Amino acid sequence: MTADMNTSTASTASPERMPAIYLSHGAPPLADDPLWPSQLAAWSANLPKPKAILMVSAHWEEAPLALGATTTVPLVYDFWGFPQHYYEVTYRAPGAPALADSVRKMLHAPGLEVQDEPARGLDHGAYVPLVEMYPQADVPVLQVSMPTLEPSQLMAIGRRLAPLRDEGVLIIGSGFFTHNLRALSQDGKVHSVMSEFDDWGHQALAAADVDALLDFENKAPAGKLAHPRTEHFAPLFVTLGAAEAELGTQRSVIDGFWMGLAKRSVQVG
């Protein structure tokens, strides 16, 4: 992490409290979409400049919870069959060692282990949206793994991380609001399962109905079809835990669909 964050307690100016966000991150071709990159860029432009970013991506599941690279932060091209130029994207974000130290302390608890994976870089769920939101790569980034997909446990992790927001850290859960690859549509046609789940999730978030969201596989219309596997919805619960006291402020910043999948992305706080 940058030196100014290490010494922020000695400053008379406190970092501005950051919101917590959940975004739908898209595949590598997101950069070629005519609309979505500008939506992400406009979103970050309307946020306070973060001191650091803590990223939880659908594409890193590892238990115990692992902390990624904190010095040189490489990229993980965790996808196959795409044109070569997608494997040539670079994003040289600074590491965030002080943030990693804070995360270790906050998550230290009986039954909750934390490990280091110093060679593990940013996967496409992390760097694809960050390239659009912070293209200068001038904000320190730490990615951590999801040690479980169980919603209530992820929300508990978010609660422990919530104080980071008062230190100027932007907590990002990166997934996809619906994620069934069989529903992908080159012509943009949206299956009713995707639209119905998106509408249900929008309403549940607006009502701050955490109980329904935690049980989305059973409470949502066709929840298990919208998410045959739940890793892309799971990061939402870290976001909700990190801003639990402010769920009434939740709003969708991005909505609509991309290749048939809901790209709803929300801000809390």
Secondary structure, DSSP 8 states (H G I E B T S, - for coil): --HHHHTGGGSSS------EEEEE---GGGGG-SSHHHHHHHHHHTS---SEEEEEEEEEE-SSEEE--SSB--B-----S--GGGGS-----B--HHHHHHHHHHH-BTTB-EEE-TT--B-HHHHHHHHHH-TT--S-EEEEEES---HHHHHHHHHHHGGGGGGTEEEEEEE-SS--GGG--TT----HHHHHHHHHHHHHHHTT-HHHHHTHHHHSTTHHHH-SSGGGTTHHHHHHHHTGGGGGG-EEEE-SEETTEE--EEEE-
